Structure formats: C-alpha cells, structure tokens
Amino acid sequence: MKYNSQFPVLSAVAKILSGIGWLLAIAAVLMFGYAVVEANTPGHQWGNTNNIFILASIITFLLGLIVEAFAEIIGVLFAIEINTRKH
C-alpha cells in the first residue's frame, strides 16, 4: 500500500492494521499447529482443550483476515482518491 501524504495518520493506521492482521493470521496457524501436535504426543488423547484451541485458531485466523481487509479497504480508498484528483 502506498503512503498518502495528504492523510499521514490514516496511512499509518492502515499499515498498523495490516501488520496486526498478518500477526493474527500467523498466530492462528501456530495455535492450530500446537493443538494438532500436542494432541498427537504419546500418552495424550484428543480432548475439549484441543477442540477449543482449534476453534480459537480458526476464529483468530478469520479475525486476522478481517483486519487485513480493513487495511486494504483504506488502500483502495486512497487509490480512488488519487485517481479522482487526477481528473
């Protein structure tokens, strides 16, 4: 996403949102991996804790995608504003 000099704070917010979205998505993948690996360790059975971790990782991943989408929406609005100003 390009930096918009007319809206520096909004540009910074979009970059922060993008970073948070990616961090949430990465954390969700790690949570999912932990739940699967931990459940397959010797002497452990699949339980409610694993189900909660799987559900939490799916929700966290979707939340990360939503936050990233909001950052992209800001970028699209910047592109529309730049193209409108040209005409």
C-alpha positions in Angstrom: 0.0 0.0 0.0 1.3 3.4 -0.9 1.8 6.2 1.6 -0.6 9.1 1.1 0.9 12.4 2.1 -2.5 14.1 2.5 -3.6 11.6 5.1 -0.5 10.6 7.1 -2.3 9.3 10.1 -4.7 7.2 8.1 -1.8 5.8 6.1 -0.1 4.9 9.4 -3.3 3.3 10.7 -3.6 1.2 7.6 0.0 0.0 7.9 -0.6 -0.9 11.6 -3.8 -2.7 10.8 -2.1 -4.6 8.1 0.7 -5.7 10.5 -1.8 -6.7 13.1 -3.8 -8.7 10.6 -0.7 -10.7 9.5 0.4 -11.2 13.1 -3.1 -12.6 14.0 -3.0 -14.9 11.0 0.5 -16.2 11.8 -0.5 -16.7 15.5 -3.6 -18.6 14.4 -1.5 -21.0 12.3 0.9 -21.6 15.2 -2.1 -22.2 17.6 -3.5 -24.7 15.2 -0.2 -26.5 14.8 0.3 -26.6 18.6 -3.2 -28.1 19.1 -2.6 -30.8 16.5 1.0 -31.7 17.6 0.1 -31.6 21.3 -2.8 -34.0 20.7 -0.5 -36.5 19.0 2.1 -36.7 21.7 2.4 -40.1 23.5 0.0 -40.6 26.3 -2.3 -37.8 25.3 -5.8 -38.1 24.0 -7.9 -35.7 22.0 -10.0 -33.6 24.3 -12.0 -30.5 24.8 -8.9 -28.4 25.2 -7.8 -29.4 21.7 -11.2 -28.6 20.3 -11.1 -25.1 22.0 -7.6 -24.5 20.6 -8.7 -25.4 17.0 -11.8 -23.2 17.3 -9.8 -20.3 18.7 -7.2 -20.6 15.9 -10.0 -20.6 13.3 -11.6 -17.5 14.8 -8.2 -15.8 15.2 -7.4 -16.5 11.6 -10.7 -15.1 10.4 -10.2 -12.0 12.6 -6.8 -11.5 11.1 -8.2 -11.7 7.6 -10.9 -9.2 8.5 -8.4 -6.8 10.0 -6.2 -7.1 6.9 -9.3 -6.5 4.7 -10.0 -3.2 6.5 -6.4 -2.1 5.8 -6.8 -3.0 2.2 -10.1 -1.0 2.0 -8.2 2.0 3.2 -5.7 1.5 0.5 -8.4 1.2 -2.1 -10.0 4.4 -0.9 -6.6 6.1 -1.3 -6.3 4.8 -4.8 -9.8 6.1 -5.6 -8.9 9.5 -4.1 -5.7 9.7 -6.2 -7.4 8.7 -9.4 -10.3 11.2 -8.8 -7.9 14.0 -8.1 -6.1 13.3 -11.5 -9.4 14.1 -13.4 
